[in-house]
Amino acid sequence: MCGIIGYVGNKDAVPIIVDGLKKLEYRGYDSAGIAVYKQNSFDVVKQKGRLAALEARLAERPLSGRMGIGHTRWATHGEPSDVNSHPHVGSKNKIAVVHNGIIENYKHLKERLEHWGIPFASQTDSEVIAQLAEHYYNGDLLDTVIHVSTVLEGSYALGVMCVDDPDILIAIKKDNPLIIGVSDHGNFIASDVPAVLKHTNKVYYLNDKEIAVLRNNSVEFFNIDKEPLEKPLETITWNLDSAEKGGYPHFMLKEIMEQPKILRETINSAVNNYKSVIDTLDVAKFNKIVITACGSAYNAGVVAKYVFERLCRFPSVETELASEFRYRDAVINEKTLVVLVSQSGETADTIAAMREAKSKGAVTLSIVNVVGSTIAKEADFCLLTAAGPEIAVATTKAFSAQLVLLYILAVWFAVKLGKITQKVEQELMSQIAALPEKAEDILKQIDSIQKYASTCVGYKSIFFIGRNIDYAIALEGSLKLKEISYIHSEAYAGGELKHGTISLVEEDTLVVAISNCATLYGKIMSNAEQVISRGAKVLLIGNCPAAKPDDKLFCIALPESSELFSPSLSVIVLQLFSYYVAANKGLDIDKPRNLAKSVTVE
Ligand code: M6R
């Protein structure tokens, strides 16, 4: 939920850390701070607000040093404030810590430490780590970090410095991501690769309870028993451009526009790399598929349920929110395939759902965007989406990549189950292969979508309806809009409208209707007429040549496509619509209030 970065090397750490924090701001942005080692003490600047506020403070009170740690926060314990910002330094001013995660037993630890007379400065759970470290410190920082980690319950990625060690930076993680970057001028710790990419594309992925000891010219790894570890050095293949705005006003717009390319790359990578993986999977042994995820990734799972059912005729395909699945004591066993969908691969509830599924003997298959993430590593099978780094908090391209990979998986499963012939497989695969070009056609309508969206900024509430697979994608349209425009929105199955929601429809309500299911066109149009006759306006998105636009009905036409794969096209219009509504409201689109990109805490 927060972003951390640390540097030890030959250069001034401060600009390196500030620049890295900019790349991590998507992880949290209510406050930020930096600590650098300076002659047997730490120099610390912490500031409530966006990173720009910290930069302004640094301009008034410059810092410099060859080793430092930085943090950008999404508050969990203690309001966003200067004092609650990280880094936290213990009361003896000996140890400084940045933390991403939640310390579940912090109250108990804090009470004990206070009982021993240790004063606390903040209301955070994280400060206990710095205080504990100082309390246990015996002159050996590595021993101390190991000791502290045995006491902490919860999740953490930590960067730790001690005033006695001017050139040692220690990192450890449990259930939150941390990478170690190595360069010719120094070494880094970071929550995510873009933070270090300006300096290096060589990284190590830290596993849980592994410890990295960084000096300016070396990195050593240890396990929790202080035994040395050998770890593979990975090379990141994407470049810095993919983590820059590239002339667009927002990352979200850039990422929407990248979708044809991302679809193409994900399809190619699936066909080239994953067909053989799926061939090793005995699909016929499963009697149930559970797709579980959170937020947009869950919505991708809802779409996929329709596709898997239609193509595979599986006895049971369920989609479930990971936050519910993990506590439901679901009836699953070795005959269940649990599919985890996650952009970050670090969502706490999805990780817990995966572990719950594995503990019950289910086979787990993940669809993940971030290489080296927990879900990518721990699931029995992992298919990577080729979306590249997604920076905007609201997902667009990663969602599209998830969808297309799920379609392909459903087609392959259907073949393995003997539900479709090879000829049908080829037809379906060529329909999937045609999606990138169709996505390009939709992006050509950007001006009319922008113009229409600019008339929608005044709505307090917008409803989304669809039937069948159009309902599934309506869920994502509604989530996207509320996330970035702060307009209340709900998605309903068209058939449910008359069972309650229609009571909310009044003069000038906006209803977004999605229609790609040919057999249900009449039904969704009759829903549209019902709301129009009660004063609503309708935005109709779909392949509906018979629709007659007027002052109450605005249509955005989609290219012809198979109904099953049409969500990949509808969603682009829905994303652009949300984007331009929010842009016309002048909102901070890439960093919507209260949200963070990666929800690594419950
Ligand atoms: O990293 P994940 O895909 O696991 O994240 C899941 C959700 O937190 C995420 O999709 C969230 O809903 C986004 N803000 C959607 O735009």
Boltz pocket constraint, residues with backbone or C-beta under 6 A from the ligand:
constraints:
  - pocket:
      binder: B
      contacts: [[A, 294], [A, 295], [A, 296], [A, 297], [A, 298], [A, 341], [A, 342], [A, 343], [A, 344], [A, 345], [A, 346], [A, 347], [A, 350], [A, 393], [A, 394], [A, 395], [A, 396], [A, 483], [A, 595], [A, 596], [A, 597], [A, 598], [A, 599]]
      max_distance: 6.0
